[in-house]
Amino acid sequence: MDPVFLQIGNFTVAWYGVLITLGIVLGLLVGTRLARQRGLNVDLFNDMVLWAIIWGLVGARIVFVATSWEQFAGTPMPRLLLDVINLRQGGISIHGGLIGGILVLVYYARRYRLNFYQYADLFVPGVAFGIIGGRIGNIMNGTDTVGRVTGWPIGYRWPDSARAFHEGMCIPNPNPDMDLSRYCQEIGGQLVMTAPVHFTQLYGVFIGIVLAIASYFWLRSRKVGWVFWQFWLWYSILRAGLEETFRLNPLAIKSYLNQGLDAPGIGLWTDTHIISVPLILLSLYMLLKIRRQPDSRPTVLTVPTPLTSARSSTESP
């Protein structure tokens, strides 16, 4: 499990970036095909994707820095500014990335007088593929989104060869709820974290796969916005329940913590838990509202081509 995909001299390409890029490309192909089938402006959709990626990265970094300021506090200027914008050091927020992308869609919808949901629905498969790629990249990085120590049979003991993981987990943390260094011991000349943890990165991959498969069925709906809000509902439920509950994250509201070799490895409530609750309620409200509305598009949509247009004109009485 090596975070580096390719290295040429001092220049490195990380698995994380490569895998997310592959997810975005696959999502772009699916979204472009759907846009063409539904008679939407494909060129405009591609522009939206490009700017959504750019501002999504900005939003992802801003939210990460804001919610993880303790990692930057005390750093002198101008080093602080360099650390804040240095994405190569890792640290982005999926929620922040989604917010940045949505703001781009809102801008395009207002500028070109488009139906926001017609285009937003087409982004969902790409986001799901990006989640899959990002979480596999987290596995390669080792310490990204790591889980809590658990005594449950599903606990995963990282191999001794996963240096990135052990180097990150064996550093003492001043927060006792986050400190796993007590589970480390020296093996083969390096400190190794020997305790099993929740394999939350793999949980995240599973979430992305579920969302990708579900989006295939959601996209059959003839109600615009249905896919967009279904994604927010189930992403929030799965992220908060299946992944975040077991992740080694600080507890913004410490109501329950039970981790260790004889414990389930559960912690409540992190920032993501807190954010997910209003998102779930809002998504349910919007889905009920959309469900009561009439269908917004026909069952079958095709884009007329010059050939079919010419044929229609010759066959008309």
Stockholm file with secondary structure:
# STOCKHOLM 1.0

chainA/1-317         MDPVFLQIGNFTVAWYGVLITLGIVLGLLVGTRLARQRGLNVDLFNDMVLWAIIWGLVGARIVFVATSWEQFAGTPMPRLLLDVINLRQGGISIHGGLIGGILVLVYYARRYRLNFYQYADLFVPGVAFGIIGGRIGNIMNGTDTVGRVTGWPIGYRWPDSARAFHEGMCIPNPNPDMDLSRYCQEIGGQLVMTAPVHFTQLYGVFIGIVLAIASYFWLRSRKVGWVFWQFWLWYSILRAGLEETFRLNPLAIKSYLNQGLDAPGIGLWTDTHIISVPLILLSLYMLLKIRRQPDSRPTVLTVPTPLTSARSSTESP
#=GR chainA/1-317 SS CCSEEEEETTEEEEHHHHHHHHHHHHHHHHHHHHHHHTTCCHHHHHHHHHHHHHHHHHHHHHHHHHHTGGGTTTCCTTHHHHHHHCGGGCCCCHHHHHHHHHHHHHHHHHHTTCCHHHHHHHHHHHHHHHHHHHHHHHHHHSSTTCBCBCCSTTCBCCCTTCHHHHHHHTSCCSSTTTCCGGGEEEETTEEEECSCBCCHHHHHHHHHHHHHHHHHHHTTCSSTTHHHHHHHHHHHHHIIIIIGGGBCCCCSSCSEEECSTTSCCEEECCHHHHHHHHHHHHHHHHHHHHHTSCCCSCSCCCCCCHHHHHHHHHHCC
#=GC SS_cons         CCSEEEEETTEEEEHHHHHHHHHHHHHHHHHHHHHHHTTCCHHHHHHHHHHHHHHHHHHHHHHHHHHTGGGTTTCCTTHHHHHHHCGGGCCCCHHHHHHHHHHHHHHHHHHTTCCHHHHHHHHHHHHHHHHHHHHHHHHHHSSTTCBCBCCSTTCBCCCTTCHHHHHHHTSCCSSTTTCCGGGEEEETTEEEECSCBCCHHHHHHHHHHHHHHHHHHHTTCSSTTHHHHHHHHHHHHHIIIIIGGGBCCCCSSCSEEECSTTSCCEEECCHHHHHHHHHHHHHHHHHHHHHTSCCCSCSCCCCCCHHHHHHHHHHCC
//
